[in-house]
Amino acid sequence: MKRAGWRLGGKDVTDMVAAVAVALLIRYAIVDPPGPSSSWPAWSAWPVAAVLSLPIALRRRRPRVMLALACAAAVAATVAGAGAAGAIWTSFTPTVLVLYLVASTTSIAWSTAGLAACLSAAVTAVLIFYAQVLPGLAPAATPSEVPPAWPIEVGVIGVFLTVAWAVGAVVRWKRETTARLVRHLADSAVTDERRRIARELHDVIGHSMSLIAVKATVANHVADARPQEVRAALAVIEQTSRSTLAEIHRVLDLLRSDGDPQQAHAPVPGMADLPELAAHARSAGIEVDLTVREEAALPPAVAMSVYRIVQQALTNVVTHVGPTRCSVTVDADGREAAIDVVDDGPRHSRPPRPNHGGHGLVGMRERVKMYGGAFSAGPRPEGGFHVSARLPYDPDGSAT
């Protein structure tokens, strides 16, 4: 049975092809070098080329080990006179290719140390070859136009090794930069999703708890005198609690990570739910005059944003104003959803309270900002409060 870690992949096959190509190049250079031929027999060019190129085929398994093996084999072949005089750089080609992989996959400190070690070993091997091996070789039958010279050999090998290390280091840097960017985008997406869920929970719980608190206060004050009104208030509290729990379950389902496709999700609120929203506000003593003009069906995302804005505006009226008259107008013409919520202010004198909670206004403003729309909220000169929101959108529900 083969070990799973040694199964061939596409990159392994590519490395094997590269190893064969480099072996052929080395073998050709040994057989027909620019300078004097090697004193080794001609048939030895094949095994020498195979040994020198083997690290290329195995470089992804053990990059550091293969780099040491490739460099050591090239040095040994050069010092022993098995390489090509005038083309010793071909023996270091496998070292160049392995060094690139090391530089692109390991730390900059380790790859720099590998570059320095390979350069030192290559320079030493070339100098030994030209000082001790080359003088003992028979002159070439056909002298080359560029006679063998150790400065050229050292320069070519040094350039190849340095370029391979630099390219590998740049590739590694780009990979790390891309990975950091992907992590940053993922973290931002998670943060945005958490903020959206928090806003959903704020709207759901804020509206419902305000209504429940109002009805519970009414029930507590008339418990003895008007038991029928107490039962009506309790009925509203029960209905509101049930619908709120369903909404909270829907929002919290977004946090589930099991990905169960069989799990049923509660429908997302939209334009059709506005009358029920107005009915809840009426049960808290608010006279709501709801007007909805919808020339074209709103996309679900826009419809939910409209619902949440109206819900938060009515919540502010119930919480901060109390019994009053309130008009809600929603006008959707296919290009923009316009929302206007106007209340007349408190009917009776009451202790000063913050006019329409700040968190609610922030949430409405953020929803409008998502669509690049306009939002305004503030007291009216004649009394009361006015909330206005404009949500421009495309037919697909995206912001214009």
HELIX and SHEET records of a PDB file:
HELIX    1   1 ALA A    4  TRP A    6  5                                   3    
HELIX    2   2 GLY A   10  VAL A   31  1                                  22    
HELIX    3   3 ALA A   42  SER A   44  5                                   3    
HELIX    4   4 ALA A   45  LEU A   58  1                                  14    
HELIX    5   5 PRO A   63  VAL A   79  1                                  17    
HELIX    6   6 ILE A   88  PHE A   92  5                                   5    
HELIX    7   7 THR A   93  THR A  105  1                                  13    
HELIX    8   8 ILE A  108  ILE A  128  1                                  21    
HELIX    9   9 PHE A  129  VAL A  133  3                                   5    
HELIX   10  10 LEU A  134  GLY A  136  5                                   3    
HELIX   11  11 TRP A  150  HIS A  221  1                                  72    
HELIX   12  12 PRO A  227  ASP A  253  1                                  27    
HELIX   13  13 MET A  271  ASP A  273  5                                   3    
HELIX   14  14 LEU A  274  SER A  283  1                                  10    
HELIX   15  15 PRO A  300  HIS A  320  1                                  21    
HELIX   16  16 GLY A  358  MET A  370  1                                  13    
SHEET    1   A 5 ILE A 286  GLU A 294  0                                        
SHEET    2   A 5 THR A 324  ALA A 332  1                                        
SHEET    3   A 5 GLU A 336  ASP A 343 -1                                        
SHEET    4   A 5 PHE A 385  PRO A 392 -1                                        
SHEET    5   A 5 ALA A 374  PRO A 379 -1                                        
END                                                                             
